[in-house]
């Protein structure tokens, strides 16, 4: 810890912050859901995003101690806590994405570093660089079929799975935390493009935006 620079990105200040989609709402609008909306989009901004790198055995013990959740047992796995507010996703053989409610990430990072001690690991706070977009509704999978290159059929993409995939001409992390809900973890620089694509591709389904 002595040679690692850590700082709280959510210090007590009065500087106003905007979500990655704030500009998109002003530029492209945010049509409210209606009775004909077969897809509903909602952004969950300002969550805490941490990327963990290291050996699975060492990290799993630390994560269970800090979050009371185990690392996913399978590649492309996604696990959540009992409330569905905190999740861990397998990204690669030695890389995991942890998402927690906003404001928890700095304390969690400190607890993980303490639990990991002198082990070989890396923790990166990427909260400001990405946002999470939810898609829900009977046509959500149809909308994704028009947008991503990965097979999203239930037999190939069950609940509890997450992958990094091509989305139109960008990339996203696509997750399925529940039977009816899909999540897209989107880089801030791709957020406006992704949002406008979803509005256009979802128009035939009467897509609505909950804010």
Secondary structure, 3 states (H helix, E strand, C coil): CCCCCCCCCCCCCCCCCCCCCHHHHHHHCCCCCCCCCCCEEEEECCCEEEEEEECHHHHHHHHHHHHCCCCCCCCCEEEECCCCCCEEEEEECCEEEEEECCCCHHHHHHHHHHHHCCCCEEEEECHHHEEEEEEECCCHHHHHHCCECCCCCCCCCCCCEEEEEEECCEEEEEEECCCCEEEEEEEHHHHHHHHHHHHHHCHHHCCEEEC
